[in-house]
Amino acid sequence: MKLTAEAILIRWINFHLKKQGVDKKVGNLGGDLKDSVAMLHVLHSLDAGKCNSGEGLAEADLVKRAAVTIRNAEALGVPALVRPSDITSGNAKLLTIFVAEVFNAKHGLEELNEEEMEAYEKAGIIDDDVEGSRDERAFRFWINSLNLEDVYINDLYEDVGTGVVVLKVLEKIQPGCVNWKIIDKNPNNTFKKGINCGQIIEVSKKLGLKIPGIGGQDFVEGNKKNIIAVVW
């Protein structure tokens, strides 16, 4: 549980591949998934009745194979988030969201028994801030889904510290709201980061966000509660 969401999803895929007796491992959620082979096996592992891996694997055309993968995922209740071309191009942002949605729809993992849960708690793995962790993951996936140029979030609290990412999100929501002439896109010190993050607050207020008591320094310092409040 200390791993990033992406690392957990990769381990989850490899778990199901091994369970299916497939001699294949994935190391990323981009290029390693673009041939659809791994996800077809995973979907079959989750529900062999609804997901026929043989149909997709027999299809030589990668786009048609990707279409079968998407249909199988939809059979499990996964919303239509990606197109076959998104899979075959190895779009890491969209594939990460797709895999996460499959995991949320049906993970195929056994619940911990009482003994395992006790050991889990004793190990101190359970995070006191479970709700905050869920919010961080949800908002991180959302930002990554926006397809912003040069933006991919691995840790929401750390990656917004320069101010640039959130400003790009605000610009996506309301084009023209950010004055990029006064923004340093590669700030190399705390002072420059502070100026950028101050603009987050200014622009947010102009867009009607109610964020009393929150300042740009909260982003620079990684104040989790206030960062979540603004992104929410």
JOLIN-V887239 format. One record per pair of residues at least 24 apart in sequence whose ideal C-beta (glycine too) atoms are under 6 Angstrom apart, sorted by the first residue. I is the first residue (numbers start at 1). GAP is how many residues later the second one is. D is the distance in Angstrom with one decimal. If there is no record, write none. Layout:
BEGIN
[[I;GAP;D] [I;GAP;D]]
END
This chain:
BEGIN
[[1;124;5.1] [4;150;5.8] [5;132;5.2] [9;90;5.0] [13;25;5.8] [13;29;5.6] [16;26;4.5] [16;29;4.2] [17;24;5.7] [19;26;5.6] [20;25;5.1] [29;63;5.6] [29;66;5.1] [29;67;4.6] [29;70;5.9] [30;60;4.6] [30;62;3.4] [31;59;4.3] [33;62;5.3] [34;54;5.4] [34;56;3.9] [36;29;4.7] [36;30;5.0] [36;33;4.4] [39;30;5.3] [40;29;5.6] [43;29;4.5] [46;60;4.9] [46;62;4.5] [50;25;4.2] [62;26;4.8] [63;25;5.6] [73;29;5.5] [76;29;4.7] [76;30;5.2] [77;28;4.7] [78;24;5.5] [78;27;5.0] [93;51;4.8] [97;44;5.7] [97;48;5.4] [135;93;5.2] [139;92;4.8] [146;26;5.5] [157;65;4.7] [157;67;5.5] [157;70;5.9] [160;59;5.5] [161;59;5.8] [162;25;5.2] [162;31;5.2] [163;33;3.0] [163;34;4.0] [163;37;5.5] [166;34;4.9] [170;33;5.1] [174;33;5.8] [177;26;5.3] [178;25;5.8] [193;27;5.0] [194;26;5.5]]
END
